[in-house]
Amino acid sequence: MASVFGAIKAFPRFVWDVAKVWYHGGIGDLAAGVTFWILITVPAAVLTLVSSASFLDTFVGTSLDEEIRFEVLTFVNETFAEGADTARDAVNSLFQQPQTGVFTIAAGLTLFTISRGFAGMIRALDTVYDIEDGRPWYHTRFVGLILGLGTVLILVPMVLLEVLLWSRFDVPLEGAVSAVLPGLILVGWASLMFHYGPSARSKWRWDLPGAIVAAVFWWGLSEGFNRYVGLINLGGDSESVLAIIGGFLLALTWIWLAAQVLLIGAAVNFVLGERLDLHRGRKPSVFNAALSNATGELKKVVVSSGRSSEGQQEFSPKAVAQRWKPTGRARSVLDVREDRDSDWDPQPADRDGPDPTAEMDLSSPLGGMRD
């Protein structure tokens, strides 16, 4: 019982620490950058899906192709009540005429924007976890592309279940399964992002609390937006310019808040790790290690650890940075003291290299330091 009361008493402090990570980590700005690239990805992805409609009968069969066309036409008729004739003709032409060139260009743009957007999410996760990403840019882009394609593979079955499966059942079990299954899928997806996204290794049980928090927040966010859209009147007519602009702004705001929710889940994992002393290891995960070994063959650079064989210091940029790097762990945002009279010294006292405040000896050809 004492442990329960202790956990209840510590909960406000835990929430306050998460709020500090949100503020000092700039989660709102990081989510805005991710939202920008997702916004660019949406038109290319829609164009890819639309241009691939004529190839559906080859991959999924004629019967399923007709069912998908019927569902799309039903959606068009319900959305555009009065001007649905033009939209129906466009949908039928997309299912009948191949669009190979448009599909190729749109697919390439989609892959580029997806990799760029999820690379931004990876950097945001590294910022929240207080990890310095030492991977090259192409490594981060490739990991972002894999995570983006995995996200698409997760979203497509969810949409197909909603459109093709749940609408055909009228039993109580359907409502329960359709409510629980998306939540479990969201928890699994967030855990994958927290596990494979950052450049440091973590255990699955460390990623699960933030994934659950993110899934619960996503559910609350979606329910809140559904109720909000049901209460407001976006111009009355669904075809009005005001309704289109309002719907676009609402969707953009939802994406921005959803990205923040994912990063808040990462902040929950970070604060729990700080409190339980479960710091993420500096060794990369198995996936990142294998990718580093594969990409490392493209760039073989041998750098000395700090000194040459003759005992002289090496003055390459990497060697200098290694000597000047502080020896201790990076200062966390949770270590920030609220009082202004803190005696924390921002300059580490122990360095492997010379004192940066020492006077330069200009007589030396290497510009050495003089005590």
Secondary structure, DSSP 8 states (H G I E B T S, - for coil): -HHHHHHHHHHHHHHHHHHHHHHHTTHHHHHHHHHHHHHHHHHHHHHHHHHTGGGHHHHH-HHHHHHHHHHHHHHHHHHSSSSHHHHHHHHHHHHHS--HHHHHHHHHHHHHHHHHHHHHHHHHHHHHTT----S-HHHHHHHHHHHHHHHHHHHHHHHHIIIIIGGG--SHHHHHHHHHHHHHHHHHHHHHHHHHSSSSB--HHHHHHHHHHHHHHHHHHHHHHHHHHHHS-SSSSTTSHHHHHHHHHHHHHHHHHHHHHHHHHHHHHHHHHHHHT---BSS--HHHHHHHHHHHTT------SSB-TTS-B--SHHHHHHHHS-SS----GGG--SSTT----SS-S--SS--TTSEE-TTSTT--EE-
